[in-house]
Structure formats: C-alpha cells, structure tokens
Amino acid sequence: MTDARLAFPVTERACPLDPPREYARLRLERPVSQVDLPSGQWAWLLTRHQDVRAVLDDPRFSSDMSRPGFPNLYAKPVEPVLKGTFIRMDGEEHAHYRRMLTGEFSVKRVEAMRPAVEAVVDGCLDRIETSGSPAELVRDLALPVPSRVICGMLGVPHEDHGTFGGYLQTLFDAKSDREQIGAAKTGLAAYLDRLVADKEREPGDDLISRLVTEQVLPGRLSRQELITISWMLLAAGHETTAHMIGLGVLTLLEHPDQLAAAKADPKLMACAVEELLRHQTVMQLGMTRVAVADAVVGGQLIRAGEGVIALLAMANRDGEVFPDADRFDIRRGARNHVAFGYGPHQCLGHTLARLELQVAFTRLFERFPGLRLTTPVERIPFRYDAIVYGVQELPVTW
C-alpha cells in the first residue's frame, strides 16, 4: 500500500452486507491511519477493536463538535442533527443529563415495555397480512416500529401518531430535500413544545411527564432543555433501529441455515440480534472525536486538535476479537461488540433497541414462515452515502 491517504468515506462495496475492503486492508497494514474528509480536513481513522474502545473511553477525546479540529464528514455546510444535545457534551456536563434518563432505559423498565412493543409489531404485521403479498418491509415494518414505540414512551397521544410519525418519516427519508427537512424540524419542535405543556398541566405515566415532575418543576431542567432531550431521543434512536430491522431481516433471509436455527430455538433469537448488531453495524461512518490532549493510540501519537474517527463497523469485524469475523454466526456470542459505541457515550437506549429487534424478528418469521425476497439482493437499493447504513426498500412475499 502506498502512503497516499485514503479518501473517507469509501462507498463502494464488493458485497452490500460487508464493509468496503479498503477498510479491512487498513486494519491489517495501518490500523491507525490518516484519511482525507469531504470537508477538506483530514482525521485519524481507527479500525481495530482495541483502539476504538480505547478512544471512546478516554476523556482526552472530546465529543464536542464546536471544538477546533473536530472532524466534519460533509463536503457542504450542514447542521448535524445531534449538535447541541448532551450526546455532544463531555464529562460532568454530559453525565448530568445522562443520569436523568438512565432509569428510563433500565433493564427492568424496558422489559416492562415488552407487551407494548409486541402490540406495535403485531399491529404492523396485521396490516401487512391484510394488505396481502407482496409487501415493502422498510415502509411497513422497519420505520413504523421504532416510531410508534417512542411515541408510547414519550406519551404522544394515539390520535397524534400519524402527525408525529409523518415528521419523523420526513426527517429520516433520504429523499427529503432541505426545505422538507426544515419544515419537519419546525413542526416537530412546535409539537414537542405543546406536548410538554400538556404534560405540565396533566402528567401521565410516560417519560416526558416524569421528567416534568422530577426535573423541570424542581428547577433541575428547563422546559427548552426537556424539548431538546425529547428531540435527541428521537434522532438518536429512531433511524438506527429502523435500518437495523431492515438489514437484519435481509441478512437472516440471506443465511437460511442461521434463520432456521433461530426459528427452531427461540432462545437463539437474542444471540442472533447480537450477531446482527456486530455483523451489520449500521453506523457506517463511525463515531467522531477530537483530541483535547496528546495521546498515543495503537502506537501512534495523536496530537491535541486532531480529529479521530472510530470506525465501529471495522472494530466489529476485527479477527483478533471475533475469529472468522466476516462469517455470520448466531452462536458466536458476540456481546462484546461496539455497535452501540463504548464508554460514557455508549447508546443510552441499547436495551430498548435490543428488545425491539428481538420482537420484530421473532414475530415476523412466526407470522410469515415462508417470507422471501422478491428481488435479488444485488438489486436492492442500499444507503451507501448515509451516516446510517441500511436498505431503502425491502420487497418481500410469502
């Protein structure tokens, strides 16, 4: 390999279910290497599991996008969805907000949501069955499931699900233009403002009501901060789970022996979800950080002010941690993957995402045991140029 810097991101793939081969070559030859970004900047790209975990757990690497040197992955000026939310804060400032939400995503509270999640998935499958074959699973299952689950969690009234879901669909639709996205953001912010006001007058048994009662009224959280947190929960969790459902169904259909094993032993479905998260890591552009102090990572000195990209998908294909890592094996026991990140910024909603995936896959293949694609995988449209990888459409029949 020459010393020329790789242009990041790489979009061409030999197989749509595998990361670009250039990343695998970098991990073998230059696991900590400089890459050129569309913005004109350069950054350090990390492709090994141990280096990715080290940086994501090191306070010398900041999530604050306003810091000089923070890597910008876009050729044109854009306003990142999560900029200004506590996900992009560091240290105690980040921990302060995170502590307010930790209990909402505890194992016990999320498990209590199982009947509600099952009802959402079953409702989608009922509509698919009523409409008849064929179906398009991204539109009919993958997108509405996380949308309706978060509606229930936040306390969005049932009669508002259509309006609320419409805003989300516009925001996360790759075909939406800037004007449509701007209108959806404005509409969603106004809706959340009204929803918080309603919860202040009449609290219910939902996340926003509890935050109003426990945080806003005692003065620990402002009303605007609560609206921002609600927006962050939507943006951070909706699209990733939706596209993981689509990719997961496709991957299982492309590995019929693994699917048959999961269907024969329901306990294996939880293992299948972990392997899907590892093998099909949807955050294809990784996690971005900037060094705030000099640090050595993988034997390479990274100086303060230099940007870093922790490539989660390649960390999850690291053969030193996952033998024969490119092979999809639901019996692998892949719990130590980094699909949800690592360290203090690990995805807050990982327990809920796991539940949604387990229920969606289990119920789908129980209801439609003969499910199959209507088109070869090579002809399915993928999101090669998006932050979150996935399929744009998944046409199936049964």
C-alpha positions as CSV (number, residue, x, y, z in Angstrom):
1,M,0.0,0.0,0.0
2,T,1.3,3.5,-0.8
3,D,1.5,6.3,1.7
4,A,-1.3,8.2,0.0
5,R,-4.2,9.0,2.3
6,L,-7.5,7.2,1.7
7,A,-10.5,9.4,0.9
8,F,-13.1,8.8,3.6
9,P,-15.8,7.6,3.4
10,V,-15.5,4.7,1.0
11,T,-18.9,3.8,-0.5
12,E,-18.1,1.0,-3.0
13,R,-18.6,-2.5,-1.6
14,A,-17.9,-5.9,-3.1
15,C,-20.9,-7.2,-1.2
16,P,-23.5,-4.9,0.3
17,L,-23.6,-6.9,3.5
18,D,-19.8,-6.4,4.1
19,P,-17.8,-3.2,4.8
20,P,-15.6,-1.9,2.0
21,R,-12.4,-3.9,1.5
22,E,-10.2,-0.8,1.8
23,Y,-11.0,-0.6,5.5
24,A,-10.0,-4.2,6.1
25,R,-6.7,-3.6,4.3
26,L,-6.1,-0.5,6.5
27,R,-6.7,-2.5,9.7
28,L,-4.1,-5.0,8.6
29,E,-1.5,-2.6,7.3
30,R,-2.2,0.8,9.0
31,P,-4.8,0.4,11.7
32,V,-4.4,4.0,12.8
33,S,-4.1,6.0,9.6
34,Q,-4.8,9.4,8.2
35,V,-7.7,9.8,5.9
36,D,-9.0,12.8,3.8
37,L,-12.5,14.0,4.5
38,P,-15.0,15.6,2.1
39,S,-14.8,18.9,4.1
40,G,-11.1,19.2,3.2
41,Q,-9.9,18.2,6.6
42,W,-8.0,15.0,7.5
43,A,-8.5,12.8,10.5
44,W,-7.2,9.6,12.1
45,L,-9.2,6.5,11.2
46,L,-9.2,3.7,13.8
47,T,-10.1,0.3,12.5
48,R,-9.1,-2.1,15.4
49,H,-11.4,-3.1,18.2
50,Q,-8.9,-2.3,21.0
51,D,-8.1,1.2,19.6
52,V,-11.8,2.1,19.0
53,R,-12.7,1.1,22.6
54,A,-9.6,2.9,24.0
55,V,-10.5,6.2,22.3
56,L,-14.2,6.1,23.1
57,D,-13.4,5.5,26.8
58,D,-10.7,8.2,27.0
59,P,-11.5,11.7,28.3
60,R,-8.7,13.1,26.2
61,F,-11.0,12.7,23.2
62,S,-14.0,15.0,23.1
63,S,-17.5,14.6,21.6
64,D,-18.0,18.4,21.4
65,M,-18.5,19.4,17.8
66,S,-17.7,23.0,18.4
67,R,-14.1,22.3,19.3
68,P,-11.4,23.3,16.8
69,G,-10.3,20.4,14.7
70,F,-13.5,18.3,15.2
71,P,-13.8,16.2,12.0
72,N,-16.5,17.3,9.6
73,L,-17.6,14.5,7.3
74,Y,-19.6,16.7,4.9
75,A,-18.5,18.5,1.7
76,K,-21.1,21.2,2.3
77,P,-22.0,23.1,5.5
78,V,-24.8,21.2,7.3
79,E,-26.3,21.3,10.7
80,P,-25.8,17.9,12.3
81,V,-29.0,16.5,13.9
82,L,-27.4,15.9,17.3
83,K,-25.3,19.1,17.6
84,G,-26.0,20.9,20.8
85,T,-27.6,17.9,22.5
86,F,-26.0,16.3,25.6
87,I,-24.7,13.5,23.4
88,R,-22.2,16.0,22.1
89,M,-21.1,17.1,25.6
90,D,-18.3,15.8,27.7
91,G,-17.5,14.9,31.3
92,E,-19.8,16.0,34.1
93,E,-22.0,18.1,31.8
94,H,-22.8,15.0,29.8
95,A,-23.2,12.9,32.9
96,H,-25.6,15.4,34.4
97,Y,-28.1,14.9,31.7
98,R,-27.5,11.2,31.2
99,R,-28.2,10.5,34.9
100,M,-31.7,12.0,34.4
101,L,-32.5,9.4,31.8
102,T,-30.6,6.3,32.9
103,G,-33.6,4.9,34.9
104,E,-35.9,5.3,31.9
105,F,-33.8,2.8,30.0
106,S,-33.0,0.3,32.8
107,V,-33.4,-3.4,32.0
108,K,-36.4,-3.6,34.3
109,R,-38.3,-0.7,32.8
110,V,-37.6,-1.7,29.3
111,E,-38.7,-5.3,29.9
112,A,-41.9,-3.9,31.3
113,M,-42.4,-2.4,27.8
114,R,-42.3,-5.8,26.1
115,P,-46.1,-6.2,25.8
116,A,-46.4,-2.7,24.3
117,V,-43.6,-3.4,21.8
118,E,-45.2,-6.7,20.9
119,A,-48.5,-4.9,20.3
120,V,-46.8,-2.4,18.0
121,V,-45.1,-5.1,15.9
122,D,-48.2,-7.2,15.8
123,G,-50.2,-4.2,14.6
124,C,-47.8,-3.6,11.7
125,L,-47.8,-7.3,10.8
126,D,-51.7,-7.3,10.9
127,R,-51.7,-4.5,8.3
128,I,-49.1,-6.3,6.2
129,E,-51.2,-9.5,6.2
130,T,-54.4,-7.7,5.5
131,S,-52.9,-5.8,2.5
132,G,-51.5,-9.1,1.2
133,S,-48.4,-10.2,-0.7
134,P,-46.1,-8.6,-1.7
135,A,-45.0,-6.1,0.9
136,E,-42.3,-3.5,1.4
137,L,-40.8,-4.1,4.9
138,V,-38.9,-0.8,5.3
139,R,-42.1,1.2,4.9
140,D,-44.5,-1.3,6.5
141,L,-42.4,-2.6,9.5
142,A,-38.9,-1.2,10.0
143,L,-39.8,2.5,10.0
144,P,-43.1,2.4,11.9
145,V,-42.0,0.1,14.8
146,P,-39.4,2.5,16.4
147,S,-41.6,5.5,15.6
148,R,-44.7,4.0,17.4
149,V,-42.6,2.7,20.3
150,I,-41.0,6.1,21.0
151,C,-44.5,7.6,20.8
152,G,-45.7,5.4,23.6
153,M,-42.5,6.0,25.6
154,L,-42.8,9.8,25.3
155,G,-46.5,9.9,25.9
156,V,-47.6,11.0,22.4
157,P,-51.4,10.6,22.3
158,H,-52.6,7.9,19.9
159,E,-54.5,10.3,17.7
160,D,-51.2,12.2,17.1
161,H,-49.2,9.2,16.0
162,G,-49.8,10.0,12.3
163,T,-48.7,13.6,12.6
164,F,-45.7,12.7,14.8
165,G,-44.7,9.8,12.6
166,G,-45.0,11.9,9.5
167,Y,-42.4,14.4,10.9
168,L,-40.1,11.5,11.6
169,Q,-40.5,9.9,8.2
170,T,-39.6,13.2,6.5
171,L,-36.6,13.8,8.7
172,F,-35.1,10.4,8.1
173,D,-36.1,9.9,4.5
174,A,-33.1,10.1,2.2
175,K,-35.3,11.6,-0.5
176,S,-36.4,14.6,1.6
177,D,-34.9,17.9,0.5
178,R,-33.6,20.8,2.7
179,E,-37.0,22.6,2.7
180,Q,-38.9,19.5,3.7
181,I,-36.4,18.7,6.5
182,G,-36.6,22.2,7.8
183,A,-40.4,22.2,7.8
184,A,-40.4,18.8,9.6
185,K,-37.9,20.1,12.3
186,T,-40.0,23.2,12.9
187,G,-43.2,21.2,13.1
188,L,-41.7,18.6,15.4
189,A,-40.3,21.2,17.7
190,A,-43.6,23.0,17.9
191,Y,-45.4,19.7,18.6
192,L,-43.0,18.8,21.4
193,D,-43.4,22.2,22.9
194,R,-47.2,21.7,23.0
195,L,-46.8,18.1,24.3
196,V,-44.6,19.3,27.2
197,A,-47.1,22.0,28.0
198,D,-49.9,19.3,28.1
199,K,-47.8,17.1,30.4
200,E,-47.2,20.1,32.7
201,R,-51.0,20.6,33.1
202,E,-51.9,16.9,33.2
203,P,-48.9,14.5,33.8
204,G,-49.3,10.8,32.7
205,D,-47.3,7.6,33.0
206,D,-44.7,8.4,30.4
207,L,-41.1,9.7,30.1
208,I,-41.9,13.4,29.4
209,S,-44.4,13.5,32.4
210,R,-41.8,12.0,34.7
211,L,-39.1,14.5,33.6
212,V,-41.6,17.4,34.0
213,T,-42.4,16.2,37.6
214,E,-38.9,15.1,38.7
215,Q,-36.7,17.6,36.8
216,V,-38.5,20.6,35.4
217,L,-40.7,21.5,38.3
218,P,-37.9,21.3,40.9
219,G,-35.8,23.5,38.6
220,R,-33.1,21.0,37.6
221,L,-34.1,21.1,33.9
222,S,-35.6,23.9,31.8
223,R,-38.6,23.4,29.5
224,Q,-36.4,24.0,26.5
225,E,-33.8,21.5,27.7
226,L,-36.6,18.9,28.0
227,I,-37.7,19.6,24.4
228,T,-34.1,19.2,23.3
229,I,-33.8,15.9,25.2
230,S,-37.0,14.6,23.6
231,W,-35.7,15.6,20.2
232,M,-32.4,13.9,20.9
233,L,-34.1,10.6,21.9
234,L,-36.0,10.6,18.6
235,A,-33.0,11.4,16.4
236,A,-30.5,9.1,18.2
237,G,-32.7,6.0,18.3
238,H,-35.3,6.0,15.5
239,E,-33.2,5.7,12.4
240,T,-30.6,3.3,13.7
241,T,-33.2,0.8,15.0
242,A,-35.3,1.2,11.8
243,H,-32.4,0.3,9.5
244,M,-31.2,-2.4,11.8
245,I,-34.6,-4.1,11.4
246,G,-34.3,-3.9,7.6
247,L,-30.7,-5.1,7.4
248,G,-31.4,-7.8,10.0
249,V,-34.3,-9.3,8.0
250,L,-32.3,-9.2,4.8
251,T,-29.2,-10.8,6.5
252,L,-31.3,-13.6,8.0
253,L,-33.0,-14.3,4.7
254,E,-29.6,-14.5,3.0
255,H,-28.5,-17.0,5.7
256,P,-31.4,-19.5,5.7
257,D,-29.5,-22.0,7.9
258,Q,-29.0,-19.4,10.6
259,L,-32.6,-18.3,10.3
260,A,-33.8,-21.9,10.6
261,A,-31.7,-22.3,13.8
262,A,-33.2,-19.1,15.4
263,K,-36.7,-20.2,14.5
264,A,-36.2,-23.7,15.9
265,D,-34.8,-22.4,19.2
266,P,-36.4,-19.1,20.4
267,K,-33.6,-18.5,22.9
268,L,-31.2,-18.2,20.0
269,M,-33.0,-15.0,18.7
270,A,-31.3,-12.9,21.4
271,C,-28.0,-14.3,20.2
272,A,-29.0,-13.6,16.6
273,V,-29.7,-10.0,17.4
274,E,-26.2,-9.6,19.0
275,E,-24.6,-11.1,15.9
276,L,-26.6,-9.0,13.6
277,L,-25.6,-5.9,15.5
278,R,-21.9,-6.9,15.2
279,H,-22.0,-8.1,11.6
280,Q,-24.3,-5.4,10.2
281,T,-23.2,-2.3,12.2
282,V,-25.4,0.5,10.8
283,M,-23.2,3.4,12.0
284,Q,-21.1,3.1,8.9
285,L,-19.2,6.4,9.4
286,G,-18.3,5.5,13.0
287,M,-18.1,7.9,15.9
288,T,-16.2,11.2,15.6
289,R,-14.0,12.7,18.3
290,V,-11.2,15.4,18.6
291,A,-8.2,15.1,20.8
292,V,-8.0,17.7,23.6
293,A,-4.6,16.5,24.7
294,D,-1.8,14.5,23.1
295,A,-2.4,10.7,23.3
296,V,-0.9,7.6,21.9
297,V,-3.3,5.2,20.3
298,G,-2.2,1.9,18.8
299,G,1.4,3.1,18.9
300,Q,0.5,6.4,17.0
301,L,0.8,9.8,18.6
302,I,-2.4,11.8,18.1
303,R,-1.9,15.5,19.0
304,A,-4.4,17.8,20.6
305,G,-6.7,19.4,18.0
306,E,-6.5,16.4,15.6
307,G,-9.7,14.6,14.7
308,V,-10.4,10.9,15.1
309,I,-13.0,8.6,13.6
310,A,-13.6,5.4,15.5
311,L,-14.9,3.0,12.8
312,L,-17.3,0.8,14.7
313,A,-18.1,-1.5,11.7
314,M,-14.4,-2.5,11.3
315,A,-13.9,-2.9,15.0
316,N,-16.8,-5.4,14.9
317,R,-15.1,-7.3,12.1
318,D,-11.7,-7.5,13.9
319,G,-10.5,-11.1,13.7
320,E,-8.4,-10.7,16.8
321,V,-11.6,-10.4,18.8
322,F,-14.1,-12.2,16.6
323,P,-12.5,-15.2,14.8
324,D,-13.6,-15.6,11.2
325,A,-15.2,-12.2,11.7
326,D,-16.8,-11.9,8.2
327,R,-18.8,-15.1,8.8
328,F,-22.4,-14.6,10.2
329,D,-22.8,-17.0,13.1
330,I,-25.7,-16.5,15.6
331,R,-24.0,-18.9,18.0
332,R,-20.8,-16.8,18.2
333,G,-21.6,-15.0,21.4
334,A,-20.8,-11.5,20.2
335,R,-21.9,-9.5,23.2
336,N,-18.6,-7.5,23.3
337,H,-19.3,-5.8,20.0
338,V,-19.3,-2.0,19.8
339,A,-22.3,-1.4,17.7
340,F,-23.7,0.9,20.4
341,G,-20.4,2.6,21.0
342,Y,-18.4,2.2,24.2
343,G,-17.6,4.1,27.3
344,P,-19.5,7.0,28.8
345,H,-21.3,7.8,25.5
346,Q,-22.5,4.3,24.8
347,C,-26.0,4.4,23.4
348,L,-28.4,5.1,26.2
349,G,-31.2,3.2,24.5
350,H,-29.4,0.0,23.7
351,T,-31.6,-2.2,25.9
352,L,-34.8,-0.9,24.2
353,A,-33.2,-1.3,20.7
354,R,-32.4,-4.9,21.5
355,L,-35.9,-5.6,22.7
356,E,-37.4,-4.0,19.5
357,L,-35.2,-6.1,17.3
358,Q,-35.9,-9.4,19.1
359,V,-39.6,-8.8,19.0
360,A,-39.6,-7.7,15.3
361,F,-37.6,-10.6,14.0
362,T,-39.4,-13.2,16.2
363,R,-42.9,-12.1,15.4
364,L,-42.2,-11.5,11.7
365,F,-40.9,-15.0,11.0
366,E,-43.5,-16.6,13.2
367,R,-46.3,-14.9,11.2
368,F,-44.7,-15.4,7.8
369,P,-42.5,-18.5,7.9
370,G,-42.3,-18.6,4.1
371,L,-41.0,-15.0,3.8
372,R,-38.7,-14.4,0.9
373,L,-37.3,-11.6,-1.2
374,T,-39.0,-10.7,-4.4
375,T,-35.7,-9.4,-6.0
376,P,-32.1,-10.5,-5.8
377,V,-30.0,-8.8,-3.1
378,E,-27.9,-7.1,-5.8
379,R,-30.9,-5.1,-7.0
380,I,-32.0,-3.9,-3.5
381,P,-31.2,-0.2,-3.0
382,F,-28.8,0.5,-0.2
383,R,-27.9,3.7,1.7
384,Y,-24.3,3.8,0.6
385,D,-23.8,7.5,1.2
386,A,-25.8,7.9,4.5
387,I,-24.5,8.1,8.1
388,V,-26.7,5.2,9.0
389,Y,-26.4,2.2,6.7
390,G,-29.3,0.2,5.6
391,V,-31.7,-0.7,2.8
392,Q,-34.0,1.9,1.3
393,E,-36.6,-0.7,0.4
394,L,-37.0,-4.4,1.2
395,P,-39.6,-6.0,-1.1
396,V,-40.8,-9.4,0.1
397,T,-43.5,-12.0,-0.5
398,W,-44.6,-15.2,1.3
